[in-house]
Amino acid sequence: MPTTSRPTGRRPRGTRGAAGLRRIAGALTAVASLCALLAVPAAASTAVPGPRAMWLWQRGDPAAVMSWATANAVKEIFVYVPPKITKIELNRLRQFRKRADAAGVRLSALGGEPGWTFDHAAALAWQRAAMGTGLFRTTHVDVEPYHLDEWSTDRPGTVAAFLGLLAALRDADPRPLEADVPFWYDTVPAGGSTLADEVLARVDAVTVMSYRDTATGPGSIIGVGEDMLLRGRRAGRPVRLAAETLALPDCPYCTFHEQGRQALNTALSAIDAAAVFYPAYAGMAVHDHASWSALRP
């Protein structure tokens, strides 16, 4: 299980300097969105649940994980695949695929390290090994280049290397490529545009680490995820939002860890209802299986 690839979605230092016009535009968009949400009819609360996904970073038992997934309407699992796949690991992954097929659940190969930003060879070797098993329909990467020192010392070079990595992964395998992204990539300049737009141009879908403990309104999952939802629509890319269940002492409002499972379920339903206004919305992902399944009721 990797120690550096945990999705956080929180803004690192040095990423708050968006232009004034961008802030004004964002505020106007948020106001318009809030007005729309206030107009949601009562019937929207009974909206059909959106597709559910979850991260699986641990080497869980296939039977237990798939039982949890089906009980919680999970239709896609991002399954961590180590760089070196042993015979025992391959057999375990095959059991996952067999049970997933029987349950109608998609499996994506999950991997990623900040160092892949510059070490494209390592990333491509991982992709060849993971997708070469024939067990996965999608490459799902969580790279998070903003954890590197170079993010502060040479951000333009780091951004360019990260985008080059996504392009290389996309070109190396014909199956879909998806990426985990924080909600604030719109504040990072890239190629005359923003990092948000440039990522969307290189992948088939994104999962936004929109980690908040409320569903709608200012500073909520929908609130922080809205920018990428709107950009996804313009780019023609599906956009998942995501909820966190890990304990985060330094960011308690980023997780449902203290609130529990019922609060999370209520929020997921409210997000599905609010998301009828966003055509790019592709459902919710929950991070991650171990902490989600351990939540108090």
C-alpha positions in Angstrom: 0.0 0.0 0.0 1.6 3.3 -1.0 2.2 6.0 1.5 2.5 9.0 -0.8 -0.6 8.5 -3.0 -3.4 9.2 -0.6 -5.8 11.6 -2.3 -6.1 14.7 -0.3 -7.5 17.4 -2.6 -6.5 20.0 -0.1 -4.8 23.1 -1.4 -1.0 23.2 -0.8 0.8 26.5 0.0 1.3 28.8 -2.8 -1.9 28.1 -4.9 -4.1 30.9 -3.7 -3.1 33.6 -6.1 -5.9 33.5 -8.7 -6.5 36.6 -10.6 -9.2 39.1 -9.4 -11.4 38.5 -12.4 -11.3 34.8 -11.9 -12.4 35.3 -8.3 -15.2 37.5 -9.3 -16.3 35.1 -12.0 -16.1 32.2 -9.5 -18.2 34.1 -7.0 -20.9 34.9 -9.6 -21.0 31.2 -10.7 -21.4 30.2 -7.1 -24.3 32.6 -6.6 -26.0 31.3 -9.7 -25.5 27.8 -8.6 -26.9 28.5 -5.2 -29.9 30.1 -6.7 -30.5 27.1 -8.8 -30.1 24.7 -5.9 -32.6 26.7 -3.9 -35.1 26.1 -6.7 -34.7 22.3 -6.6 -38.2 20.8 -6.4 -39.1 18.5 -3.5 -39.2 15.6 -6.0 -35.5 16.0 -6.6 -34.8 14.5 -3.2 -35.9 11.2 -4.6 -33.5 11.4 -7.5 -32.1 8.1 -8.7 -28.7 7.5 -7.0 -25.8 8.3 -9.3 -23.1 5.8 -10.0 -20.9 5.0 -7.0 -17.2 4.2 -7.0 -14.6 3.7 -4.4 -10.8 3.5 -4.0 -9.3 0.2 -2.8 -5.7 0.9 -1.7 -5.4 -2.2 0.5 -5.0 -5.8 -0.6 -8.5 -6.7 0.5 -10.2 -10.1 0.4 -12.1 -10.2 -2.9 -15.2 -11.9 -1.4 -15.5 -9.4 1.4 -14.8 -6.3 -0.7 -17.3 -7.3 -3.4 -19.9 -8.1 -0.8 -19.4 -4.5 0.6 -19.5 -3.0 -2.9 -22.8 -4.7 -3.9 -24.4 -3.8 -0.6 -23.5 -0.1 -1.1 -24.4 0.2 -4.8 -20.7 0.5 -5.9 -20.4 0.1 -9.6 -16.7 0.8 -10.0 -13.7 0.0 -7.8 -10.3 1.6 -8.3 -8.1 -1.3 -7.3 -4.5 -0.6 -6.3 -2.0 -2.5 -8.4 1.6 -2.7 -7.2 4.4 -2.0 -9.6 5.5 -5.6 -9.4 2.7 -8.2 -9.7 3.6 -11.5 -8.0 1.8 -14.7 -8.9 -0.1 -14.5 -5.6 -1.2 -11.0 -6.3 -2.2 -11.9 -9.9 -4.4 -14.7 -8.5 -6.0 -12.4 -6.1 -6.7 -9.8 -8.8 -8.2 -12.6 -11.0 -10.6 -13.5 -8.1 -11.6 -9.8 -8.0 -12.3 -9.7 -11.7 -14.4 -12.9 -11.5 -16.5 -11.7 -8.6 -16.8 -8.2 -10.1 -18.1 -9.6 -13.4 -20.7 -11.6 -11.6 -21.8 -8.5 -9.7 -21.7 -6.1 -12.6 -18.9 -4.0 -11.1 -16.1 -2.4 -13.2 -12.5 -2.6 -12.1 -10.0 0.1 -12.8 -6.2 -0.3 -12.3 -5.2 2.2 -9.6 -1.7 3.5 -9.2 0.3 6.7 -8.8 3.2 8.4 -7.1 4.2 12.1 -7.2 7.6 11.0 -8.6 5.9 9.8 -11.7 5.6 13.4 -12.7 9.2 13.2 -13.9 9.7 9.5 -14.0 7.5 8.6 -17.0 9.3 5.3 -17.5 8.2 4.0 -14.1 4.6 5.1 -14.7 4.5 3.5 -18.2 6.1 0.3 -16.8 3.4 0.1 -14.2 0.7 0.7 -16.7 2.0 -2.0 -19.0 2.1 -4.5 -16.1 -1.3 -3.6 -14.7 -3.2 -3.3 -18.0 -1.3 -6.3 -19.4 -3.1 -8.6 -17.0 -6.3 -8.0 -19.0 -8.3 -7.6 -15.8 -9.0 -3.9 -16.0 -11.0 -1.7 -18.2 -9.4 1.6 -17.3 -6.1 3.1 -16.1 -6.8 5.3 -13.1 -3.9 7.4 -11.8 -3.5 9.5 -8.7 -0.2 11.3 -9.1 -0.5 14.6 -7.1 2.5 16.5 -8.4 1.9 19.3 -5.9 3.5 17.2 -3.2 6.9 17.5 -4.9 9.5 20.2 -3.9 9.6 21.2 -7.6 6.0 22.4 -7.3 7.4 25.3 -5.3 10.7 25.7 -7.0 9.7 25.2 -10.7 6.0 25.1 -11.0 5.8 25.7 -14.8 8.3 22.8 -15.4 6.5 20.5 -13.0 3.1 21.3 -14.6 4.6 20.6 -18.1 6.1 17.3 -16.9 2.8 16.2 -15.3 0.8 17.0 -18.5 3.5 15.1 -20.5 3.0 12.1 -18.2 -0.8 12.1 -18.8 -0.3 12.3 -22.6 2.2 9.5 -22.5 -0.1 7.2 -20.5 -3.0 8.1 -22.8 -1.0 7.2 -25.9 0.5 4.0 -24.5 -2.8 2.2 -24.0 -6.0 2.3 -26.1 -8.3 1.9 -23.0 -9.6 4.9 -21.1 -7.4 6.9 -18.9 -8.8 8.6 -15.8 -7.1 10.9 -13.2 -7.7 12.0 -9.7 -7.5 15.8 -9.4 -8.0 18.4 -6.7 -10.7 20.9 -7.1 -8.4 23.9 -7.4 -6.5 23.1 -10.6 -8.3 26.0 -12.2 -6.0 28.4 -10.2 -2.8 26.9 -11.8 -1.8 28.5 -15.2 -0.9 25.9 -17.9 -0.3 26.4 -21.6 -2.1 29.6 -21.9 -5.1 28.1 -20.0 -5.5 26.4 -16.7 -4.2 23.0 -15.4 -7.8 22.0 -15.0 -8.5 22.4 -18.7 -5.2 20.9 -19.8 -5.8 17.8 -17.7 -9.3 17.4 -19.2 -7.8 17.6 -22.7 -5.5 14.6 -22.0 -7.7 12.2 -20.1 -11.1 10.5 -20.7 -12.5 11.3 -17.2 -11.6 12.8 -13.9 -12.5 12.2 -10.3 -12.4 15.4 -8.3 -11.1 15.2 -4.7 -14.0 17.5 -3.6 -13.4 16.6 0.1 -15.9 18.4 2.2 -18.5 17.2 4.8 -21.5 19.0 3.4 -23.4 18.3 0.2 -24.5 21.7 -1.1 -24.0 25.3 -0.5 -20.8 27.4 -0.1 -17.7 25.3 0.7 -19.6 22.0 0.1 -18.8 19.0 -2.2 -20.9 20.5 -4.9 -19.6 24.0 -4.2 -15.9 23.1 -4.6 -16.5 20.6 -7.4 -18.7 22.9 -9.5 -15.8 24.5 -11.4 -14.6 21.1 -12.7 -18.2 20.0 -13.5 -18.6 23.1 -15.7 -15.2 22.6 -17.4 -16.0 18.9 -17.9 -19.2 19.8 -19.7 -17.3 22.1 -22.0 -14.6 19.5 -22.6 -17.0 16.7 -23.1 -15.5 14.7 -20.2 -17.3 12.9 -17.4 -16.6 14.3 -13.9 -17.0 12.3 -10.7 -17.0 14.1 -7.4 -15.6 12.4 -4.3 -16.1 12.2 -0.5 -13.5 11.4 2.1 -13.9 9.1 5.1 -10.4 9.0 6.5 -9.7 10.7 9.8 -8.1 14.1 9.1 -7.3 15.9 12.3 -6.0 18.9 10.5 -9.0 19.2 8.3 -12.1 17.8 10.0 -14.5 19.6 7.6 -12.9 17.6 4.7 -14.2 14.2 5.9 -17.2 12.3 7.1 -15.1 10.3 9.5 -16.6 11.9 12.6 -20.1 12.2 11.2 -20.6 8.6 10.3 -22.2 6.4 7.6 -25.7 7.8 7.8 -24.5 11.4 7.3 -22.4 10.3 4.4 -25.4 8.4 2.8 -27.6 11.5 3.2 -25.0 13.7 1.6 -24.5 11.4 -1.3 -28.3 11.4 -2.0 -28.3 15.2 -1.8 -25.4 15.5 -4.2 -27.2 13.2 -6.7 -30.2 15.5 -6.5 -28.3 18.7 -6.9 -26.2 17.3 -9.7 -29.2 17.2 -12.1 -28.0 20.7 -13.1 -24.6 19.5 -14.2 -24.6 17.3 -17.3 -20.9 16.2 -16.8 -21.7 14.7 -13.4 -20.8 11.0 -13.4 -21.6 10.0 -9.8 -19.7 9.9 -6.5 -16.6 8.1 -5.4 -15.8 7.4 -1.8 -12.2 7.3 -0.4 -11.6 4.7 0.6 -12.9 1.1 1.2 -11.1 0.5 4.5 -12.2 3.8 6.2 -15.7 3.8 4.6 -16.5 0.3 5.8 -15.2 1.2 9.3 -17.4 4.3 9.7 -19.8 4.3 12.7 -23.5 4.0 11.6 
